[in-house]
């Protein structure tokens, strides 16, 4: 795994909320290595948002704004059974 993906993996498994560590971290452990560069960009963009927003979007508690809705977010939701 390249340095960027290792950094993203660390960020996904060390979020501010333990719930996000599980939701995003498990996805990253399982799928990050196989994401395309564009998908890795989308994942990195998601990681730049607040923990509360991420949690609410992934769990479906709040609708996902168009600006962050992406194929990768849908993959994360699918992976966690929240889609």
Phi and psi in radians as a Rosetta constraint file:
Dihedral C 1 N 2 CA 2 C 2 CIRCULARHARMONIC -1.283 0.35
Dihedral N 2 CA 2 C 2 N 3 CIRCULARHARMONIC 2.948 0.35
Dihedral C 2 N 3 CA 3 C 3 CIRCULARHARMONIC -1.059 0.35
Dihedral N 3 CA 3 C 3 N 4 CIRCULARHARMONIC -0.687 0.35
Dihedral C 3 N 4 CA 4 C 4 CIRCULARHARMONIC -1.092 0.35
Dihedral N 4 CA 4 C 4 N 5 CIRCULARHARMONIC -0.817 0.35
Dihedral C 4 N 5 CA 5 C 5 CIRCULARHARMONIC -1.166 0.35
Dihedral N 5 CA 5 C 5 N 6 CIRCULARHARMONIC -0.601 0.35
Dihedral C 5 N 6 CA 6 C 6 CIRCULARHARMONIC -1.109 0.35
Dihedral N 6 CA 6 C 6 N 7 CIRCULARHARMONIC -0.726 0.35
Dihedral C 6 N 7 CA 7 C 7 CIRCULARHARMONIC -1.110 0.35
Dihedral N 7 CA 7 C 7 N 8 CIRCULARHARMONIC -0.757 0.35
Dihedral C 7 N 8 CA 8 C 8 CIRCULARHARMONIC -1.126 0.35
Dihedral N 8 CA 8 C 8 N 9 CIRCULARHARMONIC -0.683 0.35
Dihedral C 8 N 9 CA 9 C 9 CIRCULARHARMONIC -1.080 0.35
Dihedral N 9 CA 9 C 9 N 10 CIRCULARHARMONIC -0.773 0.35
Dihedral C 9 N 10 CA 10 C 10 CIRCULARHARMONIC -1.059 0.35
Dihedral N 10 CA 10 C 10 N 11 CIRCULARHARMONIC -0.824 0.35
Dihedral C 10 N 11 CA 11 C 11 CIRCULARHARMONIC -1.056 0.35
Dihedral N 11 CA 11 C 11 N 12 CIRCULARHARMONIC -0.688 0.35
Dihedral C 11 N 12 CA 12 C 12 CIRCULARHARMONIC -1.231 0.35
Dihedral N 12 CA 12 C 12 N 13 CIRCULARHARMONIC -0.482 0.35
Dihedral C 12 N 13 CA 13 C 13 CIRCULARHARMONIC -1.715 0.35
Dihedral N 13 CA 13 C 13 N 14 CIRCULARHARMONIC -0.038 0.35
Dihedral C 13 N 14 CA 14 C 14 CIRCULARHARMONIC -2.314 0.35
Dihedral N 14 CA 14 C 14 N 15 CIRCULARHARMONIC 0.906 0.35
Dihedral C 14 N 15 CA 15 C 15 CIRCULARHARMONIC -1.299 0.35
Dihedral N 15 CA 15 C 15 N 16 CIRCULARHARMONIC 3.076 0.35
Dihedral C 15 N 16 CA 16 C 16 CIRCULARHARMONIC -1.300 0.35
Dihedral N 16 CA 16 C 16 N 17 CIRCULARHARMONIC -0.415 0.35
Dihedral C 16 N 17 CA 17 C 17 CIRCULARHARMONIC -1.966 0.35
Dihedral N 17 CA 17 C 17 N 18 CIRCULARHARMONIC 2.315 0.35
Dihedral C 17 N 18 CA 18 C 18 CIRCULARHARMONIC -1.035 0.35
Dihedral N 18 CA 18 C 18 N 19 CIRCULARHARMONIC -0.618 0.35
Dihedral C 18 N 19 CA 19 C 19 CIRCULARHARMONIC -1.044 0.35
Dihedral N 19 CA 19 C 19 N 20 CIRCULARHARMONIC -0.711 0.35
Dihedral C 19 N 20 CA 20 C 20 CIRCULARHARMONIC -1.252 0.35
Dihedral N 20 CA 20 C 20 N 21 CIRCULARHARMONIC -0.567 0.35
Dihedral C 20 N 21 CA 21 C 21 CIRCULARHARMONIC -0.975 0.35
Dihedral N 21 CA 21 C 21 N 22 CIRCULARHARMONIC -0.704 0.35
Dihedral C 21 N 22 CA 22 C 22 CIRCULARHARMONIC -1.289 0.35
Dihedral N 22 CA 22 C 22 N 23 CIRCULARHARMONIC -0.920 0.35
Dihedral C 22 N 23 CA 23 C 23 CIRCULARHARMONIC -1.093 0.35
Dihedral N 23 CA 23 C 23 N 24 CIRCULARHARMONIC -0.868 0.35
Dihedral C 23 N 24 CA 24 C 24 CIRCULARHARMONIC -1.497 0.35
Dihedral N 24 CA 24 C 24 N 25 CIRCULARHARMONIC -0.651 0.35
Dihedral C 24 N 25 CA 25 C 25 CIRCULARHARMONIC -1.129 0.35
Dihedral N 25 CA 25 C 25 N 26 CIRCULARHARMONIC -0.791 0.35
Dihedral C 25 N 26 CA 26 C 26 CIRCULARHARMONIC -1.112 0.35
Dihedral N 26 CA 26 C 26 N 27 CIRCULARHARMONIC -0.698 0.35
Dihedral C 26 N 27 CA 27 C 27 CIRCULARHARMONIC -1.072 0.35
Dihedral N 27 CA 27 C 27 N 28 CIRCULARHARMONIC -0.830 0.35
Dihedral C 27 N 28 CA 28 C 28 CIRCULARHARMONIC -1.087 0.35
Dihedral N 28 CA 28 C 28 N 29 CIRCULARHARMONIC -0.745 0.35
Dihedral C 28 N 29 CA 29 C 29 CIRCULARHARMONIC -1.049 0.35
Dihedral N 29 CA 29 C 29 N 30 CIRCULARHARMONIC -0.680 0.35
Dihedral C 29 N 30 CA 30 C 30 CIRCULARHARMONIC -1.461 0.35
Dihedral N 30 CA 30 C 30 N 31 CIRCULARHARMONIC -0.597 0.35
Dihedral C 30 N 31 CA 31 C 31 CIRCULARHARMONIC -2.176 0.35
Dihedral N 31 CA 31 C 31 N 32 CIRCULARHARMONIC -0.243 0.35
Dihedral C 31 N 32 CA 32 C 32 CIRCULARHARMONIC -1.013 0.35
Dihedral N 32 CA 32 C 32 N 33 CIRCULARHARMONIC -0.707 0.35
Dihedral C 32 N 33 CA 33 C 33 CIRCULARHARMONIC -1.095 0.35
Dihedral N 33 CA 33 C 33 N 34 CIRCULARHARMONIC -0.474 0.35
Dihedral C 33 N 34 CA 34 C 34 CIRCULARHARMONIC -1.700 0.35
Dihedral N 34 CA 34 C 34 N 35 CIRCULARHARMONIC -0.028 0.35
Dihedral C 34 N 35 CA 35 C 35 CIRCULARHARMONIC -1.228 0.35
Dihedral N 35 CA 35 C 35 N 36 CIRCULARHARMONIC 2.521 0.35
Dihedral C 35 N 36 CA 36 C 36 CIRCULARHARMONIC -1.235 0.35
Dihedral N 36 CA 36 C 36 N 37 CIRCULARHARMONIC 2.978 0.35
Dihedral C 36 N 37 CA 37 C 37 CIRCULARHARMONIC -1.073 0.35
Dihedral N 37 CA 37 C 37 N 38 CIRCULARHARMONIC -0.716 0.35
Dihedral C 37 N 38 CA 38 C 38 CIRCULARHARMONIC -1.098 0.35
Dihedral N 38 CA 38 C 38 N 39 CIRCULARHARMONIC -0.747 0.35
Dihedral C 38 N 39 CA 39 C 39 CIRCULARHARMONIC -1.161 0.35
Dihedral N 39 CA 39 C 39 N 40 CIRCULARHARMONIC -0.653 0.35
Dihedral C 39 N 40 CA 40 C 40 CIRCULARHARMONIC -1.109 0.35
Dihedral N 40 CA 40 C 40 N 41 CIRCULARHARMONIC -0.658 0.35
Dihedral C 40 N 41 CA 41 C 41 CIRCULARHARMONIC -1.065 0.35
Dihedral N 41 CA 41 C 41 N 42 CIRCULARHARMONIC -0.772 0.35
Dihedral C 41 N 42 CA 42 C 42 CIRCULARHARMONIC -1.097 0.35
Dihedral N 42 CA 42 C 42 N 43 CIRCULARHARMONIC -0.729 0.35
Dihedral C 42 N 43 CA 43 C 43 CIRCULARHARMONIC -1.109 0.35
Dihedral N 43 CA 43 C 43 N 44 CIRCULARHARMONIC -0.772 0.35
Dihedral C 43 N 44 CA 44 C 44 CIRCULARHARMONIC -1.091 0.35
Dihedral N 44 CA 44 C 44 N 45 CIRCULARHARMONIC -0.699 0.35
Dihedral C 44 N 45 CA 45 C 45 CIRCULARHARMONIC -1.056 0.35
Dihedral N 45 CA 45 C 45 N 46 CIRCULARHARMONIC -0.752 0.35
Dihedral C 45 N 46 CA 46 C 46 CIRCULARHARMONIC -1.064 0.35
Dihedral N 46 CA 46 C 46 N 47 CIRCULARHARMONIC -0.714 0.35
Dihedral C 46 N 47 CA 47 C 47 CIRCULARHARMONIC -1.154 0.35
Dihedral N 47 CA 47 C 47 N 48 CIRCULARHARMONIC -0.239 0.35
Dihedral C 47 N 48 CA 48 C 48 CIRCULARHARMONIC -1.479 0.35
Dihedral N 48 CA 48 C 48 N 49 CIRCULARHARMONIC -0.017 0.35
Dihedral C 48 N 49 CA 49 C 49 CIRCULARHARMONIC -1.694 0.35
Dihedral N 49 CA 49 C 49 N 50 CIRCULARHARMONIC 2.890 0.35
Dihedral C 49 N 50 CA 50 C 50 CIRCULARHARMONIC -1.158 0.35
Dihedral N 50 CA 50 C 50 N 51 CIRCULARHARMONIC 2.658 0.35
Dihedral C 50 N 51 CA 51 C 51 CIRCULARHARMONIC -1.033 0.35
Dihedral N 51 CA 51 C 51 N 52 CIRCULARHARMONIC -0.752 0.35
Dihedral C 51 N 52 CA 52 C 52 CIRCULARHARMONIC -1.089 0.35
Dihedral N 52 CA 52 C 52 N 53 CIRCULARHARMONIC -0.762 0.35
Dihedral C 52 N 53 CA 53 C 53 CIRCULARHARMONIC -1.089 0.35
Dihedral N 53 CA 53 C 53 N 54 CIRCULARHARMONIC -0.826 0.35
Dihedral C 53 N 54 CA 54 C 54 CIRCULARHARMONIC -1.003 0.35
Dihedral N 54 CA 54 C 54 N 55 CIRCULARHARMONIC -0.826 0.35
Dihedral C 54 N 55 CA 55 C 55 CIRCULARHARMONIC -1.046 0.35
Dihedral N 55 CA 55 C 55 N 56 CIRCULARHARMONIC -0.817 0.35
Dihedral C 55 N 56 CA 56 C 56 CIRCULARHARMONIC -1.127 0.35
Dihedral N 56 CA 56 C 56 N 57 CIRCULARHARMONIC -0.652 0.35
Dihedral C 56 N 57 CA 57 C 57 CIRCULARHARMONIC -1.245 0.35
Dihedral N 57 CA 57 C 57 N 58 CIRCULARHARMONIC -0.777 0.35
Dihedral C 57 N 58 CA 58 C 58 CIRCULARHARMONIC -1.177 0.35
Dihedral N 58 CA 58 C 58 N 59 CIRCULARHARMONIC -0.666 0.35
Dihedral C 58 N 59 CA 59 C 59 CIRCULARHARMONIC -1.474 0.35
Dihedral N 59 CA 59 C 59 N 60 CIRCULARHARMONIC -0.178 0.35
Dihedral C 59 N 60 CA 60 C 60 CIRCULARHARMONIC 1.448 0.35
Dihedral N 60 CA 60 C 60 N 61 CIRCULARHARMONIC 0.212 0.35
Dihedral C 60 N 61 CA 61 C 61 CIRCULARHARMONIC -1.188 0.35
Dihedral N 61 CA 61 C 61 N 62 CIRCULARHARMONIC -0.504 0.35
Dihedral C 61 N 62 CA 62 C 62 CIRCULARHARMONIC -2.308 0.35
Dihedral N 62 CA 62 C 62 N 63 CIRCULARHARMONIC 2.583 0.35
Dihedral C 62 N 63 CA 63 C 63 CIRCULARHARMONIC -1.132 0.35
Dihedral N 63 CA 63 C 63 N 64 CIRCULARHARMONIC 2.545 0.35
Dihedral C 63 N 64 CA 64 C 64 CIRCULARHARMONIC -1.400 0.35
Dihedral N 64 CA 64 C 64 N 65 CIRCULARHARMONIC 2.174 0.35
Dihedral C 64 N 65 CA 65 C 65 CIRCULARHARMONIC -1.111 0.35
Dihedral N 65 CA 65 C 65 N 66 CIRCULARHARMONIC 2.570 0.35
Dihedral C 65 N 66 CA 66 C 66 CIRCULARHARMONIC -0.979 0.35
Dihedral N 66 CA 66 C 66 N 67 CIRCULARHARMONIC -0.580 0.35
Dihedral C 66 N 67 CA 67 C 67 CIRCULARHARMONIC -1.130 0.35
Dihedral N 67 CA 67 C 67 N 68 CIRCULARHARMONIC -0.429 0.35
Dihedral C 67 N 68 CA 68 C 68 CIRCULARHARMONIC -1.990 0.35
Dihedral N 68 CA 68 C 68 N 69 CIRCULARHARMONIC -0.120 0.35
Dihedral C 68 N 69 CA 69 C 69 CIRCULARHARMONIC -1.162 0.35
Dihedral N 69 CA 69 C 69 N 70 CIRCULARHARMONIC 2.202 0.35
Dihedral C 69 N 70 CA 70 C 70 CIRCULARHARMONIC -2.661 0.35
Dihedral N 70 CA 70 C 70 N 71 CIRCULARHARMONIC 2.866 0.35
Dihedral C 70 N 71 CA 71 C 71 CIRCULARHARMONIC -1.000 0.35
Dihedral N 71 CA 71 C 71 N 72 CIRCULARHARMONIC -0.604 0.35
Dihedral C 71 N 72 CA 72 C 72 CIRCULARHARMONIC -1.208 0.35
Dihedral N 72 CA 72 C 72 N 73 CIRCULARHARMONIC -0.709 0.35
Dihedral C 72 N 73 CA 73 C 73 CIRCULARHARMONIC -1.090 0.35
Dihedral N 73 CA 73 C 73 N 74 CIRCULARHARMONIC -0.681 0.35
Dihedral C 73 N 74 CA 74 C 74 CIRCULARHARMONIC -1.150 0.35
Dihedral N 74 CA 74 C 74 N 75 CIRCULARHARMONIC -0.645 0.35
Dihedral C 74 N 75 CA 75 C 75 CIRCULARHARMONIC -1.092 0.35
Dihedral N 75 CA 75 C 75 N 76 CIRCULARHARMONIC -0.725 0.35
Dihedral C 75 N 76 CA 76 C 76 CIRCULARHARMONIC -1.109 0.35
Dihedral N 76 CA 76 C 76 N 77 CIRCULARHARMONIC -0.792 0.35
Dihedral C 76 N 77 CA 77 C 77 CIRCULARHARMONIC -1.086 0.35
Dihedral N 77 CA 77 C 77 N 78 CIRCULARHARMONIC -0.770 0.35
Dihedral C 77 N 78 CA 78 C 78 CIRCULARHARMONIC -1.066 0.35
Dihedral N 78 CA 78 C 78 N 79 CIRCULARHARMONIC -0.807 0.35
Dihedral C 78 N 79 CA 79 C 79 CIRCULARHARMONIC -1.020 0.35
Dihedral N 79 CA 79 C 79 N 80 CIRCULARHARMONIC -0.661 0.35
Dihedral C 79 N 80 CA 80 C 80 CIRCULARHARMONIC -1.610 0.35
Dihedral N 80 CA 80 C 80 N 81 CIRCULARHARMONIC 0.026 0.35
Dihedral C 80 N 81 CA 81 C 81 CIRCULARHARMONIC 1.256 0.35
Dihedral N 81 CA 81 C 81 N 82 CIRCULARHARMONIC 0.446 0.35
Dihedral C 81 N 82 CA 82 C 82 CIRCULARHARMONIC -1.901 0.35
Dihedral N 82 CA 82 C 82 N 83 CIRCULARHARMONIC 0.127 0.35
